[in-house]
């Protein structure tokens, strides 16, 4: 199959490249920083650009059977008070997939437990969590609305927070937003690879965490 990975130079994206290339799939890696991938392979093409560039996004997904957005879903609190950093990515990718009549799309959304106040400075933790909770929820809903109004076969993977560890093991999948565990980048990539190859969780929003 032909796989397009946006954010292929992220930790999650690099793991995904390994998974798909090792399984003899063709990968188009879309990155935003030249030279950030040094994985030469006969099955790997690299496109450098930004996901607000409709022309480049269209070029990247033109031959794709599966499209994955692996950009790290961070919130830019001082730059934009409404959206994740990858909100524009999802919008542009979805637009171009619809134009090209593409179907399978997998992306990552962030979730936060607004009851999780941390171990110190409780007042600040509560206030920040409430702000993030509302913004993350809004961004998730915006992406979900776009996908529900399309004919795409989508999956939005929700994560609480990525862990700094490279834990490689079993992970938990849940639909309960109260789940509050970390998840390693490796396990996120492993889950994405699994559902992409097996065509699972169509039109669903599973939550993944380390076991």
Secondary structure, 3 states (H helix, E strand, C coil): CEEEEECCCCHHHHHHHHHHHHCCCEEEEEECCCCCCCCCCCCEEEEECCCCCHHHHHHHHCCCCEEEECCCCCECCCCCCCCECCHHHHHHHHHHHHHCCCCEEEEEEECCCCCCCCCCCHHHHHHHHHHHHHHHHHHHHHHHHHHHCCCCEEEEEEECEEECCCCCCCEEEECCCCCCCEEEHHHHHHHHHHHHHHCCCCCECCEEEEC
